[in-house]
Amino acid sequence: MAKKRKWWSGLLVLSLVGVLFTGCSTNNTAGSSTNAPAATTAPAESATPDATEAPAADAPVDGGTLVTSTFSDIVNINPLMINDTSSGDVAQFVFAKLYNLDREGNVQAEDWSLAAALPEISEDGLTYTVKLKDTAKWSDGQPVIADDVVYTIETAKNPETGSPLTSAFDKVKSVEKVDDHTVKITMSQVYAPFLYALVQEIVPAHVLKDVKPAEMQKNAYGTDPAKTVTNGPWKWTAWKQGESHTLDADPNYWGTVKPHIAQVIYKIYADQNTEVQAIMKGDTDHISAIPVTQVEAVKADGKIDIIQKPGAQYEYVNFNFDGKNFPDGYGLFQGQKTRQAIAHALNRQGMVDNILKGVGALMNAPFLPDTWADPGDAAVNYDYNAETAKKLLAEDGWVADAKDGILVKDGHRFSFELQYNAGNSRREQVAAVIQQNLKDVGIEVKPKAIDFAAWIDQNVTPGKYQALLLAWSLNTPDPDAESIFSSKYFPPAGQNSGWYKNEKLDKLWVDGYSTVDQAKRKEIYKEVGKEISTDLPYVFLYQYGQAIGTGPRVHWAEEDAPEPSLGYGQFFHAIKWWVTE
């Protein structure tokens, strides 16, 4: 799984305009199977439409159950507190957003959006007026009104809440109810990504208004189906922890487009391999992340359709700069040359070629390749070179121990724990490569796999780790990543969980979103790319794709097929999908 930037969003989450790359893509469509034109920017598998593929049902049918799966349980589906992809997966079925993204990543007021139209934006870019539909209702029958939007934004921006949404809404000066279905939002400054911030679920003020912000995370709302009032096409009716979630279509759903599927079962498996076995046996209908090592086997099975291309995710190694996480308070990653040495020591291209099977692209900065904010050659590229790594480590004061060759500095061994989530077969392999690559230069790495939900809650969110292997799954097309890298957003009220501080970058992030001129923003992000790739709070590994697989019971029209280039795109337009027996 991945973190979600903006709601640990992430899993977020940077510039993503339209479809970036194309790989193997066959759809369960209402009439045909199509492939998008191939891009030339990154290695990816090509595909030829299968002329013998039988068409799906001619028209949608109502009823039936869609069984989808994951290998990590949720943490909390309260939209104010969502920090991970599993929670976001469940939430998107049961909560409506103010606005939604179309396939090209444009903000739209869809039939299932709470807003009636795109916001009116003042000429100076400081005022957004949002009109709500007057038909939207919560699952308890209460209307969705302006009070809910006001409450959501005010609670999200309150640092006491500890919401991952803080950075998206802390530039809001005021949010006012004009009438029951009109909200006026006034910004304290120009914030270029704010329209994307409104692609956001809201929470019911009438349910949560008496909850103190500091107590929101522990409140039963978001963790108890019986106490979680929602407003989406399906209702959250049951949670068997570690096993499954049940989502039933709301018979009183307010939208003009109703869900065809009567029930969604979200199953939780021990690991990705077990997930794959389940869909091949027909026990599940949809898998969002087939390991690349098993894609060919699933294709050969013949019953599963696969959409595969690099998407809105990138993987990284995160250094922790808080000495409290290390013995004697001695942080191992304080030296810039040390961090650069680690970047040189890692065989990133080997990871792409051998673990991702070529379906990925190297990254040197937190901007997806070949998008408008990609800094290109302005970012430092670290080639795989163990000798360069050893030289930099020596220059930074590390000396090999005569007994076992592990580096030592100021009496401290260069030995650290690298955490990642259990059940993720890709990260198991990557962690093993990291362990061997760094052993080759005198660094001891101790990989540790931890249950995802517990890991996010107990280690990642509060910043209690030494180093981690994780990914951002990006939920908006805007490249602003202040919430991840600025010292304004240390835990618990932010997503800079590695406690990284760089005053130059802190200023550059602000500069980057304080203008709507894309040409100016591009130049700023080029400088960000240069600085962040030199200083290295992360070793940026690669952009990667999740191979989406669907069984023969699942159908959609071509325009409603999954879209891997979007965060949560694996369930794009799921309200229009249908299942057959």
Solvent accessible surface area in square Angstrom, and as a share of the most:
residue,aa,sasa,rsa
1,M,26,0.12
2,A,4,0.03
3,K,1,0.00
4,K,1,0.01
5,R,1,0.01
6,K,11,0.04
7,W,14,0.05
8,W,2,0.01
9,S,0,0.00
10,G,0,0.00
11,L,0,0.00
12,L,0,0.00
13,V,0,0.00
14,L,0,0.00
15,S,0,0.00
16,L,2,0.01
17,V,92,0.53
18,G,13,0.12
19,V,63,0.36
20,L,21,0.10
21,F,2,0.01
22,T,14,0.08
23,G,3,0.03
24,C,11,0.06
25,S,10,0.06
26,T,22,0.13
27,N,11,0.06
28,N,15,0.08
29,T,5,0.03
30,A,32,0.25
31,G,53,0.51
32,S,58,0.38
33,S,23,0.15
34,T,50,0.29
35,N,43,0.22
36,A,40,0.31
37,P,122,0.76
38,A,78,0.60
39,A,42,0.33
40,T,136,0.79
41,T,65,0.38
42,A,14,0.11
43,P,77,0.48
44,A,38,0.29
45,E,46,0.21
46,S,98,0.63
47,A,34,0.27
48,T,117,0.68
49,P,66,0.42
50,D,77,0.40
51,A,106,0.82
52,T,121,0.70
53,E,56,0.25
54,A,80,0.62
55,P,96,0.60
56,A,17,0.13
57,A,33,0.26
58,D,137,0.71
59,A,57,0.44
60,P,67,0.42
61,V,67,0.39
62,D,116,0.60
63,G,24,0.23
64,G,29,0.28
65,T,38,0.22
66,L,1,0.00
67,V,22,0.13
68,T,0,0.00
69,S,5,0.03
70,T,5,0.03
71,F,14,0.06
72,S,3,0.02
73,D,18,0.09
74,I,4,0.02
75,V,34,0.19
76,N,8,0.04
77,I,0,0.00
78,N,0,0.00
79,P,0,0.00
80,L,0,0.00
81,M,11,0.05
82,I,3,0.01
83,N,15,0.07
84,D,0,0.00
85,T,13,0.07
86,S,0,0.00
87,S,0,0.00
88,G,3,0.03
89,D,6,0.03
90,V,0,0.00
91,A,0,0.00
92,Q,39,0.18
93,F,5,0.02
94,V,0,0.00
95,F,5,0.02
96,A,6,0.04
97,K,27,0.12
98,L,3,0.02
99,Y,0,0.00
100,N,27,0.14
101,L,25,0.13
102,D,28,0.14
103,R,51,0.19
104,E,94,0.42
105,G,2,0.02
106,N,73,0.38
107,V,11,0.06
108,Q,64,0.28
109,A,33,0.26
110,E,39,0.18
111,D,67,0.35
112,W,31,0.11
113,S,0,0.00
114,L,1,0.00
115,A,0,0.00
116,A,57,0.44
117,A,53,0.41
118,L,90,0.45
119,P,14,0.09
120,E,113,0.51
121,I,82,0.42
122,S,42,0.27
123,E,186,0.83
124,D,88,0.45
125,G,18,0.18
126,L,52,0.26
127,T,29,0.17
128,Y,15,0.06
129,T,27,0.16
130,V,0,0.00
131,K,93,0.39
132,L,11,0.05
133,K,45,0.19
134,D,107,0.56
135,T,76,0.44
136,A,3,0.02
137,K,100,0.42
138,W,7,0.02
139,S,37,0.24
140,D,71,0.37
141,G,45,0.43
142,Q,89,0.40
143,P,65,0.41
144,V,1,0.01
145,I,38,0.19
146,A,0,0.00
147,D,53,0.28
148,D,3,0.01
149,V,0,0.00
150,V,25,0.14
151,Y,33,0.13
152,T,2,0.01
153,I,3,0.02
154,E,89,0.40
155,T,10,0.06
156,A,0,0.00
157,K,55,0.23
158,N,45,0.23
159,P,88,0.56
160,E,113,0.51
161,T,6,0.03
162,G,18,0.17
163,S,1,0.00
164,P,8,0.05
165,L,3,0.01
166,T,10,0.06
167,S,8,0.05
168,A,2,0.02
169,F,3,0.01
170,D,49,0.25
171,K,7,0.03
172,V,4,0.02
173,K,144,0.61
174,S,41,0.26
175,V,12,0.07
176,E,82,0.37
177,K,91,0.39
178,V,90,0.51
179,D,70,0.36
180,D,67,0.35
181,H,54,0.24
182,T,6,0.03
183,V,0,0.00
184,K,78,0.33
185,I,0,0.00
186,T,31,0.18
187,M,4,0.02
188,S,70,0.45
189,Q,58,0.26
190,V,43,0.25
191,Y,6,0.02
192,A,25,0.19
193,P,2,0.01
194,F,0,0.00
195,L,51,0.25
196,Y,47,0.18
197,A,8,0.06
198,L,0,0.00
199,V,10,0.06
200,Q,4,0.02
201,E,7,0.03
202,I,3,0.01
203,V,0,0.00
204,P,0,0.00
205,A,11,0.08
206,H,73,0.32
207,V,53,0.31
208,L,1,0.01
209,K,124,0.53
210,D,125,0.65
211,V,29,0.16
212,K,133,0.56
213,P,37,0.23
214,A,72,0.56
215,E,93,0.42
216,M,0,0.00
217,Q,85,0.38
218,K,190,0.81
219,N,45,0.23
220,A,35,0.27
221,Y,3,0.01
222,G,0,0.00
223,T,49,0.28
224,D,45,0.23
225,P,26,0.16
226,A,96,0.75
227,K,121,0.51
228,T,10,0.06
229,V,24,0.14
230,T,2,0.01
231,N,3,0.01
232,G,2,0.02
233,P,12,0.08
234,W,6,0.02
235,K,64,0.27
236,W,9,0.03
237,T,62,0.36
238,A,38,0.30
239,W,47,0.17
240,K,126,0.53
241,Q,137,0.61
242,G,46,0.44
243,E,107,0.48
244,S,19,0.12
245,H,0,0.00
246,T,24,0.14
247,L,1,0.00
248,D,41,0.21
249,A,29,0.23
250,D,16,0.08
251,P,116,0.73
252,N,119,0.61
253,Y,9,0.03
254,W,26,0.09
255,G,2,0.02
256,T,118,0.68
257,V,36,0.21
258,K,108,0.46
259,P,19,0.12
260,H,46,0.21
261,I,2,0.01
262,A,45,0.35
263,Q,52,0.23
264,V,0,0.00
265,I,31,0.16
266,Y,1,0.00
267,K,65,0.28
268,I,23,0.11
269,Y,41,0.15
270,A,84,0.65
271,D,41,0.21
272,Q,3,0.01
273,N,65,0.33
274,T,49,0.28
275,E,3,0.02
276,V,1,0.01
277,Q,104,0.46
278,A,4,0.03
279,I,2,0.01
280,M,55,0.25
281,K,146,0.62
282,G,55,0.52
283,D,71,0.37
284,T,4,0.02
285,D,8,0.04
286,H,0,0.00
287,I,0,0.00
288,S,20,0.13
289,A,13,0.10
290,I,5,0.02
291,P,10,0.06
292,V,21,0.12
293,T,65,0.38
294,Q,39,0.17
295,V,1,0.00
296,E,103,0.46
297,A,56,0.44
298,V,0,0.00
299,K,63,0.27
300,A,90,0.70
301,D,47,0.24
302,G,63,0.60
303,K,104,0.44
304,I,11,0.06
305,D,28,0.15
306,I,4,0.02
307,I,7,0.04
308,Q,2,0.01
309,K,10,0.04
310,P,1,0.01
311,G,1,0.01
312,A,0,0.00
313,Q,17,0.07
314,Y,0,0.00
315,E,0,0.00
316,Y,0,0.00
317,V,4,0.02
318,N,4,0.02
319,F,1,0.00
320,N,0,0.00
321,F,33,0.14
322,D,22,0.11
323,G,19,0.19
324,K,170,0.72
325,N,33,0.17
326,F,10,0.04
327,P,98,0.62
328,D,131,0.68
329,G,46,0.44
330,Y,52,0.20
331,G,11,0.11
332,L,11,0.05
333,F,0,0.00
334,Q,102,0.45
335,G,19,0.18
336,Q,71,0.32
337,K,83,0.35
338,T,1,0.01
339,R,11,0.04
340,Q,26,0.12
341,A,0,0.00
342,I,2,0.01
343,A,1,0.01
344,H,25,0.11
345,A,2,0.01
346,L,1,0.01
347,N,40,0.20
348,R,10,0.04
349,Q,80,0.36
350,G,13,0.12
351,M,2,0.01
352,V,1,0.01
353,D,73,0.38
354,N,100,0.51
355,I,10,0.05
356,L,3,0.01
357,K,101,0.43
358,G,15,0.14
359,V,2,0.01
360,G,0,0.00
361,A,11,0.09
362,L,57,0.28
363,M,5,0.02
364,N,37,0.19
365,A,3,0.03
366,P,0,0.00
367,F,5,0.02
368,L,0,0.00
369,P,19,0.12
370,D,79,0.41
371,T,12,0.07
372,W,47,0.17
373,A,1,0.01
374,D,38,0.19
375,P,11,0.07
376,G,41,0.39
377,D,152,0.79
378,A,32,0.25
379,A,8,0.06
380,V,56,0.32
381,N,91,0.47
382,Y,17,0.07
383,D,73,0.38
384,Y,110,0.42
385,N,52,0.27
386,A,33,0.26
387,E,119,0.53
388,T,43,0.25
389,A,0,0.00
390,K,85,0.36
391,K,127,0.54
392,L,26,0.13
393,L,2,0.01
394,A,65,0.51
395,E,85,0.38
396,D,30,0.15
397,G,37,0.35
398,W,10,0.04
399,V,103,0.59
400,A,60,0.47
401,D,44,0.23
402,A,113,0.87
403,K,193,0.82
404,D,80,0.42
405,G,32,0.31
406,I,18,0.09
407,L,15,0.08
408,V,36,0.21
409,K,48,0.20
410,D,108,0.56
411,G,69,0.66
412,H,42,0.19
413,R,100,0.36
414,F,0,0.00
415,S,23,0.15
416,F,4,0.02
417,E,46,0.21
418,L,0,0.00
419,Q,8,0.04
420,Y,19,0.07
421,N,0,0.00
422,A,39,0.31
423,G,9,0.09
424,N,1,0.01
425,S,16,0.10
426,R,21,0.08
427,R,0,0.00
428,E,87,0.39
429,Q,62,0.28
430,V,0,0.00
431,A,1,0.01
432,A,55,0.42
433,V,44,0.25
434,I,2,0.01
435,Q,72,0.32
436,Q,94,0.42
437,N,13,0.07
438,L,1,0.01
439,K,131,0.56
440,D,70,0.36
441,V,8,0.04
442,G,9,0.09
443,I,0,0.00
444,E,61,0.27
445,V,4,0.02
446,K,105,0.44
447,P,48,0.30
448,K,96,0.41
449,A,49,0.38
450,I,32,0.16
451,D,85,0.44
452,F,3,0.01
453,A,19,0.15
454,A,33,0.26
455,W,0,0.00
456,I,0,0.00
457,D,64,0.33
458,Q,116,0.52
459,N,31,0.16
460,V,0,0.00
461,T,19,0.11
462,P,36,0.23
463,G,2,0.02
464,K,124,0.52
465,Y,5,0.02
466,Q,34,0.15
467,A,0,0.00
468,L,0,0.00
469,L,0,0.00
470,L,0,0.00
471,A,0,0.00
472,W,0,0.00
473,S,7,0.04
474,L,1,0.00
475,N,12,0.06
476,T,5,0.03
477,P,6,0.04
478,D,8,0.04
479,P,0,0.00
480,D,5,0.03
481,A,0,0.00
482,E,0,0.00
483,S,5,0.03
484,I,3,0.02
485,F,2,0.01
486,S,0,0.00
487,S,24,0.16
488,K,111,0.47
489,Y,6,0.02
490,F,59,0.25
491,P,14,0.09
492,P,104,0.66
493,A,22,0.17
494,G,7,0.07
495,Q,3,0.01
496,N,5,0.02
497,S,3,0.02
498,G,3,0.02
499,W,69,0.24
500,Y,9,0.03
501,K,124,0.53
502,N,18,0.09
503,E,126,0.57
504,K,101,0.43
505,L,0,0.00
506,D,22,0.11
507,K,133,0.56
508,L,21,0.10
509,W,0,0.00
510,V,47,0.27
511,D,45,0.23
512,G,0,0.00
513,Y,2,0.01
514,S,45,0.29
515,T,32,0.19
516,V,114,0.66
517,D,59,0.30
518,Q,99,0.44
519,A,71,0.55
520,K,122,0.52
521,R,13,0.05
522,K,79,0.34
523,E,103,0.46
524,I,33,0.17
525,Y,0,0.00
526,K,75,0.32
527,E,59,0.27
528,V,0,0.00
529,G,0,0.00
530,K,111,0.47
531,E,36,0.16
532,I,0,0.00
533,S,1,0.00
534,T,46,0.27
535,D,18,0.09
536,L,4,0.02
537,P,1,0.01
538,Y,9,0.03
539,V,3,0.02
540,F,4,0.02
541,L,0,0.00
542,Y,0,0.00
543,Q,0,0.00
544,Y,1,0.00
545,G,9,0.09
546,Q,39,0.17
547,A,1,0.01
548,I,6,0.03
549,G,0,0.00
550,T,3,0.02
551,G,3,0.02
552,P,85,0.53
553,R,58,0.21
554,V,0,0.00
555,H,15,0.06
556,W,2,0.01
557,A,25,0.19
558,E,80,0.36
559,E,114,0.51
560,D,5,0.02
561,A,4,0.03
562,P,4,0.03
563,E,5,0.02
564,P,10,0.06
565,S,1,0.01
566,L,13,0.06
567,G,15,0.15
568,Y,27,0.10
569,G,2,0.02
570,Q,30,0.14
571,F,7,0.03
572,F,17,0.07
573,H,35,0.15
574,A,9,0.07
575,I,11,0.05
576,K,64,0.27
577,W,0,0.00
578,W,4,0.01
579,V,5,0.03
580,T,37,0.22
581,E,173,0.78
